[in-house]
Amino acid sequence: MKKKIFIPMAVLFMVAMLAFVPKSMDQKPWPVPDAYKNKANPVKADAESIANGKSLYNTHCKSCHGTKGKGDGPKASQLDTECGDFTKATFQAQTDGALFYKTFEGRKDMPSFKKKIAEANDIWAVVNYLRTLK
């Protein structure tokens, strides 16, 4: 009788534990092709490009990534993957080309912005703005 109760309880416990696995444990590396990784940002990080990048960020990115880039936007909790924290050193250590590639191509919950932000220089402006989120 005890075995009949123990096994379903053990299964229920395991299912409950898996439901609370942090999203960050499911995060896989995001490889960036060398052609992008080594690509230089052609847009100067001046006040104009940063303002443009901030405007685009507020329109397209803030709902998931949050106002300050900490991955705490109102839609972040609805995603299957963690948004990431743009203020962390590991994020800031990525090349501009890597950030451009990830924004341009997207993956899983992160949409591609190649059509939503059609001008490449506007994506580079977003990269310039992301650099201010330290």
KAGIDA-V986094 format. One record per backbone hydrogen bond with DSSP energy under -0.5 kcal/mol. CO is the residue of the C=O (numbers start at 0). NH is the residue of the N-H. If there is no record, write none. Layout:
co,nh
CO,NH
CO,NH
//
This chain:
co,nh
0,4
1,5
2,6
3,7
4,8
5,9
6,10
7,11
8,12
9,13
10,14
11,15
12,16
13,17
14,18
15,19
16,19
17,20
21,24
22,25
23,26
28,30
32,35
32,36
33,37
35,38
38,96
39,41
41,43
43,45
45,49
46,50
47,51
48,52
49,53
50,54
51,55
52,56
53,57
54,58
55,59
56,60
56,61
60,63
60,64
61,65
62,74
62,75
63,72
64,70
64,71
65,68
68,85
68,86
72,75
72,76
74,77
75,78
83,85
84,87
87,91
88,92
90,93
94,98
95,99
96,100
97,101
98,102
99,103
100,104
101,105
102,112
103,113
106,109
108,110
109,106
112,116
114,117
117,119
118,121
118,122
119,123
120,124
121,125
122,126
123,127
124,128
125,129
126,130
128,131
129,132
131,133
//
